[in-house]
Amino acid sequence: MNNYLEQVIDLAKKKNIEAEVYYLASQDTPIEFANNRLKSLETKAVEGIALRVIADGKLGFASASDLTRLDDLVEAAIATAAISDPVEFDFASNVQLSSEASDYQLPSTEKLVNIGEELIAKVHEYNPDILVDTSFNLGATQVQLATTTNTYAQQSDQGISASLSGNLVRGEDFLQAYAFEVTREKEPDYNGLVTDLVGKYQNAEHNATISSGTYPVLFTPLAAAMAIGRLFKTILSGQAVVQKASPLIEKLGSKVFDERLTLTEDPTFGVSACQFDDEGTPTQKKLLVENGIVKQFYWDRRWAARGGTTSTGNGFRGGLSRPGPSLVNLCMSSGNSSLAELIAGMEEGIIVDQVLGAGQSNQLAGEFSVNLDLGYKVEQGKIVGRVKNTMVAGNIFEAFNDLVDLSDRAYWVGGSSYLPYILFAGLGVASRE
């Protein structure tokens, strides 16, 4: 345990209060190219503590990046407890978890600057008119958590995020496409980023039109993560259940989706793998939906107490904030068809590749709708061009009970989703020609 945690724990014990101390130290080095040229290169470091206390049966919270005034941090947390509601849960107790430090060395900034220039040159081999942006972010993070109830957990990791995007202007037509990858203790597949980006431009070389109606729709893993995966993460959250905002409240143990749909969270693999959450609760692999049957929800400590259950190790923070329910990753089982087979089986339909924002949805009804940022028309099993000014809408329950198939391989989207391509038999398509 580092000295800061020891000091805060000692201060809390002297005041006869329970405490949970979350320590975060991170260093990030973003390297950015914009419009074919190096734009910025800098290193940012953050260190701080988020403190929760239970004083007189009430929960208090305070955070600080100035670690020279720990007395003030404790007093601030106690002061917020005085005006808070009674606490409904306990801090983690008797947990001891520690991950081994890695000897992996992040690549040098000089190497990544050279790679950035090479990626731009490779995109320009396809089309020199594309304005290319590329960025890398080298990150190293250390997390330590301790409680006055005999919990200490620590983990450190290093990773790289790499993105490659292009802007192509053809008259009044503006086309932006992007590819990205997030890795942990290994370098991204830089050539794969070029292949992905150039492939998107090749599919969009021609414009195509489609009339409004109901068509087969194929979601790429990227689009599925944004439009569908995000909805699943919401409706499977214990917080949404307690707040009666999930349509699955009365569906636990019921089959509501096609039997080919299985959703899991597996904290043992992937970029975000971890042994414990940001409350010190051990993480575990869990079946959320198995063969179309809703098996369980995921919980942090606060919402689990409100829901009359226990935490599933899903209390996570954004920086030095309070924890809330979140998934380490959302994994969807793959199907039986190759991507080529899925496309070949489409007589007329569209492929959704990039969407604008997260889309709009009525979660209580399981509805979703997304505007296409980048999508393609399929005719007689072949991609014929890009479709513009198009929206796709559907109902998650109806869509996953009208499933053609899932691709036989899943892909990482960032570090939080592991999804296959998903082909639905019929979704609503609205096009403004």
N, C-alpha and C positions, 0 to 999 in steps of 0.2 A: 504494500500500500504506500502511495507516495505521501510526502509530508503534508500536503494540503488536506488530503482526505483524513489523515490522522488528527490534524488540528481541529477540523470541523466535527468529527466524531467525538473528540474529547470535550469540545465546547458544549455539544448537545448533551452529553452524559452529565456534565457538571450542572446543567440546567434541568436535568431530570426530564428530558423530552426524548421522544423517538425521532430519529433522523434517517434520511436516505440521501446520500451524497453522490451526485453524478458528475464525473470529471471528464472533460473532453479536450483533447489537444489535437489539432490538425494543421497540416501544412499543404498548401495547394500552389501549384505552378501552372497557370494557364499560358498557353502559347497560341496566338491567334494570327491567322492570315485572312485578310479581307480583300476582295477584288484582285486576287492573284498576287498580293504582296504581304509581307510580314507586317503586322499591325502592332502587336504588343507582346511583351514577354516580361512577366513579373512573378514574384513569389509572395504569397500571403500566408500568414500564420495566425491561428486563433487558439486561445487557451482560456478555459473558464470552468465554472462550477454551477450546476443547477441543484438547488437544495429544497427538499420537501421535509417538513417536520409535522409531527402530531403533538400539539400542545393543548392540554385540557380537552382532549377528545375532538379537536378540530384540526383541519389540514391547512398548513401554510406553505407558501412557495416563494422563493426568491432566487435570482441568478446574478452572477457577476463575472466579469472578465478581469477585474482588478483583484488579484489574489493576495494583496498586501493588507486587506481590511476584512479578514474572515469574521471577526467579531461583529462587524456591521452586517455582514451577510446573514449570520444566524439571527441577529436581532430583527432584521427585516422580515425574515421568514416567520418568526414568532408573531410579529405585529400583524401580518396578513392572516394568521390563524385566528387571531382574536375577532376578526370580522367575517370569518368563513362559516360554512355550515358544518355540522358534525361529520367526521370522517366515517366512511362506510367500509373501509378495508384496512388491512395490515400491510406493512412493508415486508419484503422478502426476508425470510429468516433461515439461518443455518444453511446457506448456499456458498460453496467454495468452488469457483470455476476459473480456470486460467488457460488461455491458449498459448502455445509455444511461439516464441518470436521467430520470424522468418529471416533468413539471410539474403532474401531477394533484393537485388539492387535495381532501382528504377533507371531507365535509360537517361542519358544526359540531355540537357536542353539543346545542345549543339546537334546531337543526333536527330532529334525530333524536328528541328528547324530544317535540316537537310531533307528529312523524309517529307515534310510539308511541301517543299519545293518540288520534290520528285512526284508527289501526288498531283500537284497542279499540272505539271508537264504531261503526265499520263492522261489526264482528262483532256488536255488540249490536243493530244494526238487524235482523239475522237472528234473534237470540235473546238477550235481555238477561239470561237466567239463566246464560249461560256465563261462567265465571271465566276471564279472559284473561290469559295471560302473554306478554310480548313482550320481545325483547332484541336489541340491536345490539352489535357489537364492531368498533371501528375499529382496524385494525392496520397498522403500518408496520415493515418488516423490512429489515435490511441484512446480507448475508452476504459475508464475504471469506475466501479460502483461499489459503495460500501454502505452498510446500515448499522445502526446501533444494536441490531438484532442478529449479529454474527453472520453477516453476508459480506463476501468480498469476491468480485468478479472483474476480470480484465481481459481485454482483447486488443490487438493491434493489427492493422492490415495496410497494404499498399496497393494502389491500382492506377489504371490509366483509362481515361475516356478519350475516344478519338471520333471526330465527326468530319464529314466531307460533304459539302453542298455546292450547288451550282445555280446560277441565275442566267437564263437565256432569253433574250428579247428578240422577237421576230415580228417587226411591225408593231401592232397593238397587242400581240400575244406575248404574255409573260409566263415563263415556266420555271418554277423553282423545284428542285428535287434534292433529297438529302439521304445520306446513309451514315450510320454511326455504330460504334461498338464500345462496350465497357468491359474491361478485363480486371482480373485480380492476380497480381504477382505473375503476370506474363504480358507480352506485348500484343496489341491487336493485330488482326490480319489486315495489314494496310492494302495489299493488292485486292483483297476481297471487297474493301470499301470502294475502290475504283470500279471493280466489276459490277457491284450493285448500282452505283450511281450512273455509270454509262448505260447499263441495262435499262434503267428507268427512262433515260433520254431516247434510247433506241425504240422502246415501246411507244413513246410519245411523239415520234417523228411526224406522224400524220394525225390530223384531227378527225374525229368520228362523231356521229350523232346517234342519239337514242331517244325514242319517244317515251313519254311518261307511261308507266304501267307496272306490272309485276314481272320480275325476271329472276333467273338464277344470279346470285351475287357471291363472288369469291373474295373473302377478306384475307389480305396478307397478314402475317403475324404482327407487323407494326400497326396496321389499321385495327386488327382485332384487339390488341392491347389497349389502344386508345379508346375505342368505342364500346367494346364488349367486356374486355377484362376489367376495365375500371368499374363497370356496372356490377360485375360479379363481386369485386372487392367491397363495394358498398353494401349490397344486399346481404352478404354473408357476414358482415360485421355485427358483433354483439351490441354495439352502440345503436345501430339501426334497428335491431330487434327490440331493445328496451324502449327506444323512442317511437316504436310502431311505424317506422319508415321503411321497413323491408316487407316485400310481398311474400317472403318465405317464413314468416312468423309461425304460421300454423302448418307448415309443410315439412317439418323435421320428421324424417323417417318415411316420407312419401316420395314416390317416383313422379317427378314433374318435368324431366327432360329425357331426350333420347338416351337409350341405354349405352350408346357409344361415348357419352359425355362423362368424363371423370376429371375432377379438379382436386388437386392436392396442394399443400404447402410443404416444401422440403427444405428446412434450414441447414441440411447437411451438405448441400452442394450449391454452386453458383457464386456469383460475385458477392452477394450479400449474406453468405452463409455465416452463422453465428451460433454459439452455444447457449447464449442467454439474451433476453431482451433488455431494454433500457430501464427495467425495473428490477433486474436481477433474477427474474423468473427463468428457469431453464426452458429452452425451446424444444420443440418436438415435431416430428413429421405428423401431419394430420390429413385425413380424408375429409374434404369438404362436401364433395358430391361424388358418389360412387355409382357408376352405371346408371346415371340419371336420377339416383335417389339422394336427397339432401341428408347428409349424415351429421354435420355439426357446423357451428359457427365459431368464430375466433374472438378472443376476449383479452383485454388488458385487466389489470386488477380492479380499477374503479368500476368499469361497466360490468365486470363479472359479479362484483358484489351487488350491484343494482339488479342484475338479472338472476340472482340466487344461485350462482355457479362459481367456478374457479377460473383463474387466469389460464390461458393456453400458451402463455409465453409470447404474447403479441402486443406488448406495450412498448411503443417506440417513439422517439422524439425527433423533431427537426431542430438540430443544433441544441441550444440550452433551454428548450421549451419544456412544458409539461408533457408527459407521455400520453399517448392516445392509441387506440387500437389500429394496427396496421399489419400487413402481411410482409414477411421476408421475401417471398416470391409466390407467384400464382402459376402453377404448372397444370397444363391441360394435356391429357394423354393423346397420343397421335392415333391416326386411323390406318387405313389400308391402301390408299391410293397415292401414287406419286403426284407431284405438282403437275407434270405434263399430262397425266391422265385426267386430273380434275379439269384442266382447261380444255382438253380434247373433247370432254363430254358435254361441254356447254354449246348449245345450238345458237343462242343469242343471250348475252348477258353482259355484266360488267365485273371488273376487278377493282376493288377498293384498295389503294396502296397507301396514300397519305390522306389524313383528314384534317380539317380545320378545327383546332381546339379539341375539346373533349366531346363535342356534340351536345344536343339537348336530350333530356330523358325525363319521363314520368316514372320514377322508381317504383311507386306503389303499384303501377300497372305493368311494370317490367318493360316499358317502351323505350326505344332509343331512336335517334335520328342524327345523321351526320352529313355535313357538307363535304364534298370531295375536294381536297386540295390537289390530289393527283389520282386519276383513275383511268382505266382502259376499257375499250369496247371489245367484246369477243363475238366473233361471228363464225359459225361452223367450226368451232374448236380452235380458232386462231385469233391472236391479238391483232386488231386492225388499226388501232390508234387511240389517241387520248380523247376522253370525254370531258367537257367543261360545263360549268354552271349546273351541276347535278347534285341531288341529295338522295340519300338512301335512308329508309325508315323501316322499322319492324318492331315486333314484340319478342322479347328474349325467350319467352316460353313457347310461343308458336314457332319461332325460328329454329330452336333446338329440338323441336318435334317434327320439323320438316327439313331435316339435315340430309344432304346428299352424301357427304363423307368429309373426313378430316385427312390432311396429308399424312403420309407415313413417316414424317420426320417433324420434330418440333425445333424451334429456333429461339435463341435468347433475344429479347427486346430490352436493351439496357441491362440492368441487373435485377429487375423485379418481375419479369414475365417470361415464361418458357412455353411457347404456344406453337401449334401447327397452322397451316393454311386451313381455312374453314369455308366450305362451300354450302350455302343454303339454297334450297330448291326454288324459293320464291320470296322476294322482299319487294317492298314498294320503292319504285324509282321515280323521282320527279325531276324533269329536265326542263330548263328554260333555254330554248333555242334562240 
